[in-house]
């Protein structure tokens, strides 16, 4: 029981791991003894983050633009060349686009769906052999998809492609959970509410007080809140859970 929440010695890949929620997750996994690969589009930023996190454990930068299937496949091949098995895949890379309904461009749908949704499918599929190699009946390999409460409820802002993509991520999580269960791979999603991140910065600056006031717990999320749920899902504690979408939002999407 004492090792119930341990990820010591596990190998993890965190996409979008150089900032925001992805960085929180990468930090938490490194500090808890996992060997972590972080991927993001900008190589210099990715490498800087990996160097900083390596002061506390093992972190390696593998830059990639996951908006294309080719890059998802290349990143998977890079992991396979370095590691015989991958215990934890965190699909966090994402983008947003806000605009009024009458002005919302088709390009927004292409950009947002390519990264937020298609990359989850492409990268997970490409890494199934490495995930399967890490899996056992008692301790399956884990895929953790980062969705959003905007995929559970109607968002305040006009982020049509973003909210639709996150709702799709939640359902893709359920579909892939059923497909990969026989291979001893669990697939779950986390649906964050407001956390301090670059994507949320403008929203929090403009509406931060209102968001806090509307939150049942009267605060926004902290890194510990996000790391806690990921450690649960990635450790032996979460081994019997698959196909779940877990809101981490202070009750915003579930108590109103």
C-alpha positions in Angstrom: 0.0 0.0 0.0 2.8 2.5 0.7 3.7 2.5 -3.1 0.1 3.0 -4.2 0.8 6.4 -5.7 4.3 5.8 -6.9 5.5 6.6 -10.4 9.1 6.0 -9.6 11.1 4.6 -12.5 8.2 4.9 -15.0 8.8 6.5 -18.5 6.5 9.3 -19.5 6.0 11.5 -22.5 4.2 14.9 -22.0 3.2 16.7 -25.1 2.9 20.5 -24.8 5.1 20.0 -21.8 7.0 23.3 -21.9 4.4 25.6 -20.4 1.1 25.8 -18.6 -0.7 22.6 -17.5 1.8 20.5 -19.5 4.7 21.9 -17.6 2.9 21.4 -14.3 2.4 17.7 -15.1 6.0 17.3 -16.3 7.3 18.9 -13.1 5.2 16.7 -11.0 6.2 13.5 -12.7 9.9 14.4 -12.6 9.8 15.3 -8.9 8.1 12.0 -8.2 10.8 9.9 -9.9 9.6 9.3 -13.4 11.8 9.6 -16.5 10.0 12.3 -18.5 10.2 13.3 -22.1 8.7 16.8 -22.9 7.7 17.8 -26.3 6.6 21.2 -27.7 6.9 23.0 -31.0 9.7 25.4 -30.1 12.9 23.5 -29.7 14.7 26.2 -27.7 11.9 26.5 -25.1 11.5 22.7 -24.9 15.3 22.3 -24.3 15.3 25.0 -21.7 12.5 23.4 -19.7 14.2 20.0 -19.9 17.4 21.4 -18.6 15.7 23.1 -15.7 13.6 20.0 -14.7 16.7 17.8 -15.0 18.0 19.5 -11.8 15.4 17.6 -10.0 15.4 14.2 -11.9 15.5 13.1 -15.5 13.9 15.1 -18.2 14.6 15.0 -22.0 13.5 17.4 -24.7 12.0 16.0 -27.9 10.6 18.9 -29.9 7.8 18.2 -32.4 4.9 20.0 -34.1 2.1 17.6 -33.4 -0.4 19.3 -35.7 0.6 16.9 -38.4 0.4 13.1 -38.5 4.0 12.9 -39.8 5.4 14.7 -36.8 3.3 12.5 -34.4 4.8 9.4 -36.1 8.3 10.9 -36.0 8.0 11.7 -32.2 6.8 8.2 -31.6 9.8 6.8 -33.5 12.1 9.0 -31.4 10.6 7.5 -28.2 10.9 4.0 -29.6 14.6 4.5 -30.4 15.3 5.6 -26.9 13.0 3.5 -24.7 11.9 -0.1 -25.0 8.6 0.8 -23.3 6.5 3.8 -22.4 4.4 3.7 -19.2 2.6 7.1 -19.4 1.5 9.2 -22.4 0.0 12.6 -21.5 -1.7 14.2 -24.5 -1.7 17.8 -23.5 -0.6 19.8 -26.6 -3.3 22.2 -27.6 -4.3 25.6 -28.9 -7.3 28.0 -28.8 -9.0 30.5 -31.1 -11.6 33.0 -30.1 -13.7 35.2 -32.4 -17.3 36.3 -32.7 -19.7 33.8 -34.5 -20.1 35.9 -37.6 -16.3 36.3 -38.0 -15.2 32.8 -36.9 -12.8 31.6 -39.7 -12.6 28.2 -41.2 -8.8 28.3 -40.5 -9.6 28.2 -36.8 -11.3 24.8 -37.1 -8.3 23.4 -39.1 -5.7 24.6 -36.7 -7.5 23.8 -33.5 -8.8 20.4 -34.5 -5.5 19.3 -35.9 -3.6 19.9 -32.6 -6.3 19.4 -30.0 -8.0 16.3 -31.4 -6.2 14.7 -34.3 -2.8 14.7 -32.5 -4.3 12.8 -29.6 -5.4 10.1 -32.0 -2.3 10.0 -34.1 0.3 10.1 -31.3 -1.6 7.5 -29.2 -1.9 5.2 -32.2 1.7 5.5 -33.1 2.8 4.7 -29.5 0.6 1.7 -28.9 3.6 -0.7 -29.3 5.7 1.1 -26.7 2.7 1.4 -24.3 1.8 -2.3 -24.8 5.4 -3.2 -24.0 5.1 -1.4 -20.6 1.7 -2.9 -19.7 0.8 -5.7 -17.3 -2.6 -6.8 -16.0 -1.9 -5.3 -12.5 -0.2 -2.1 -13.8 -1.5 -1.1 -17.3 0.2 1.5 -19.4 -1.6 4.9 -19.2 -2.9 7.4 -21.7 -4.0 10.6 -20.1 -5.7 13.1 -22.4 -6.1 16.7 -21.3 -9.6 17.9 -22.1 -11.4 20.9 -20.6 -14.5 21.8 -18.7 -15.3 23.8 -21.9 -16.0 20.4 -23.4 -18.4 19.6 -20.6 -20.4 22.9 -20.5 -21.0 25.8 -22.7 -18.1 28.2 -22.5 -18.5 31.9 -21.7 -16.2 33.0 -24.5 -16.7 32.4 -28.2 -14.2 29.6 -28.6 -16.2 27.4 -30.9 -13.5 25.1 -32.3 -11.8 24.8 -28.9 -14.8 23.7 -26.9 -15.9 21.3 -29.7 -12.4 19.8 -29.9 -12.3 19.2 -26.1 -15.8 17.6 -26.1 -14.5 15.3 -28.9 -11.3 14.5 -26.9 -13.6 13.4 -24.0 -15.5 11.0 -26.3 -12.4 9.8 -28.1 -11.0 8.9 -24.7 -14.0 6.6 -24.1 -13.8 5.1 -27.6 -10.0 4.4 -27.3 -10.4 3.1 -23.7 -12.6 0.3 -25.0 -10.3 -0.4 -28.0 -7.1 -0.5 -26.0 -8.3 -2.3 -22.8 -7.5 -5.7 -24.2 -3.9 -4.5 -24.7 -3.7 -3.5 -21.0 -3.7 0.2 -21.8 -6.0 2.5 -19.9 -7.2 5.8 -21.4 -8.6 8.5 -19.3 -9.2 12.3 -19.6 -8.7 15.2 -17.2 -11.0 18.2 -17.8 -9.3 21.2 -16.2 -11.1 24.3 -15.1 -9.2 27.6 -14.7 -5.5 27.2 -14.1 -2.8 29.8 -14.5 -1.4 29.3 -17.9 -0.4 31.2 -21.0 -3.6 30.2 -22.7 -5.7 31.4 -19.8 -3.6 34.5 -19.0 -5.8 37.0 -20.9 -9.0 35.5 -19.6 -7.8 35.6 -16.0 -6.6 39.1 -16.4 -10.0 40.3 -17.7 -12.4 38.0 -15.8 -10.2 36.5 -13.0 -12.3 38.0 -10.1 -15.5 36.8 -11.7 -14.2 33.3 -12.3 -13.0 33.0 -8.7 -16.4 34.2 -7.4 -18.3 31.8 -9.6 -16.1 28.8 -8.5 -17.7 26.8 -5.7 -14.2 26.5 -4.0 -13.5 30.2 -4.6 -10.1 29.8 -6.3 -8.4 28.8 -9.5 -6.4 25.6 -9.8 -2.8 25.2 -8.6 0.0 23.0 -10.0 -0.6 20.6 -7.0 -4.2 20.1 -8.1 -3.2 19.0 -11.6 -0.3 16.9 -10.5 -2.4 15.1 -7.9 -4.9 13.8 -10.4 -2.2 12.8 -12.9 -0.2 10.9 -10.3 -3.4 9.1 -9.3 -4.1 8.1 -12.9 -0.5 7.2 -13.7 0.2 5.2 -10.5 -1.1 1.8 -9.2 -3.9 3.7 -7.5 -5.5 4.4 -10.8 -4.9 1.0 -12.5 -8.6 0.0 -12.5 -10.0 3.2 -14.1 -10.4 3.6 -17.8 -12.7 5.6 -20.0 -13.3 8.3 -17.4 -13.4 12.1 -17.8 -12.4 13.7 -14.5 -13.3 17.4 -14.0 -10.6 19.3 -12.0 -12.3 22.6 -11.7 -13.4 23.3 -8.1 -16.9 22.1 -8.9 -17.6 24.6 -11.7 -19.0 22.0 -14.1 -20.6 19.7 -11.7 -22.4 21.7 -8.9 -24.2 24.4 -10.9 
